């Protein structure tokens, strides 16, 4: 069991107690009887319906009408029953169902049948779970459902009778009151910020909630200030958080304007900072780098969000606050993780990938991290978060972070990082137009007495990337001799790259989909080609390869390597130097 500091242990205990009290208070405020007592004459009315930026597929409306719900990678056929009565195949499927994000597909179909179907499904949920349901009333799910109901209000309420209209708004108001009591103890990070976004939406869209607008706005901007870093990154260090948040924040700013209320300056400033960071993490093929929980990039949604960026600001190269480096020259782009682990309560999705990097050449991805799949993440998460799933160094097959996997903690907060790199030193220099980044982390200092230092240099024309990995003593001038000392440098390849080991054992020929050839070379150390898996593919996990250099710190403290563009055709290199056939992918 990883050791947790006394301060972090106390924080977890306090969060458990606070969350329990907040949930109890929220449930009391959500009761129908409480509503009657507190607000006997209250009337609710919707005045605006915010825009929903998420892509909709009208062809899925007929599937939903037939009782076939394809959500989160699983398909459930209801066979005449309500989808809210069936046993969910996975928690992810249940979250997707109960968030009602799928209503947008019914709206895209634009027919009387789909509108009636939407009303019937909402009415079923109100009857079955609208009073209380332990899973459906989880604060993060309630927040997503409030946003979905408000953005799809024109679909749900079109041609609705007065009885359903009032029933719908009463339930919406009840969920809003519950969320107001529990938002502060929602899971930290994106779920908590989305809870405050949902409350602000409700205050803007519902006449009965307008009195809460000032308080909701104040709490929203306070949470934005805490979570959106000065360089525009998110405090969780997950690039995908930017897409998730901007999908809701952009329509929210428009909702302020629609109600003739000036949007808060701090909200607009946060959006302006986040937009360039979308370009920071984007490779030439328009997909995001796979760091700290990032999965497949939603291309349509990303394009929609970027269309709102009028300034089109240039992304920073050195994202100090987020802990990332962007190195760009010629046609080549390198993105590198140079940040420490997030705070304890924000680390449920963070990865042990410090000093990992990704390399792309225009639209061709070469070296990547494994990432996470779009669905079925629970099956892969423990593997994807390990250091070995990243293009960096592992020591004794151990991750640079230690994960807290106690059952109660995992159930309430997810698998948190108990300890990891806390001191990450980074320097960036430019000499003769070549860009060099040197970074080190202490993730292995406590366990093995080692500091991992990595230096990468991208040439001025982008045709060559030189790297050096060094293992330094964490204490004193010499490495400890009484501990295991094996290391492995891993370079995960994108599935589209074909890899052939060269006859000298020190190199690998990399053939890109456009038949362009790059070579990986380690002048002193032997290289191996081993199997790997690329989890973040659009079609799910795919088999791929990784280049691995194995070593021992007692024999070698320094490993030098390079990746360079080879001008000669791939066939010539393969005939003259290739030793082994490429891995079957």
Buried (B, 14 or more C-beta within 10 A) or exposed (E): EBEBEEEBEEBBEEBBEEBEEBBEEBBEBBBEEBBEEEBEEEEBEBEBBBEBBBBBEBEBBBBBBEBBBBBBBBEBBBEEEBBBEBEBBBEBBBBBBBBBBBBBBBBBBEEEEBBBBBBEBBBBBBEBBBEEBEEBBBBBBBBBBBBBBBBBBEBBBEEBEEEBBBBBBBBBBBBBBBBBBBBBBBBBBBBBBBBBBBBBBBBBBBEBBBEBBEEBBEBBBEBBEEBBBEBBBBBBBBBBBBBBBBBBBBBBBBBBEBBEBEBBEBBBBBBBBBBBBBBBBBBBBEBBBBBBBBBBBBEEBBEBBBEBBEEEBEBBBBBBBBBBBBBBBBBBBBBBBBBBBBBBBBBBBBBBBBBBBBBBBBBBBBBBBBBBBBBBBEEBBEEBBBBBBBBBBBBBEBBBBBBBBBEEBBEBBBBBBBBBBEEBEBEBEEEEEBBBBBBBBBBBBEBBBBBBBBBBBBBBEBBBBBBBBBBBBBEEEEBBEEEEBBBBBBBBBBBBBBBBBBEEEBBBBBBBEEEBBBBBBBEEBEBBBEEBBBBBBEEBBBEBBBBBBBBEBEEEBBBBBBBBBBEEEBEEBBEEBBEEEBBEB
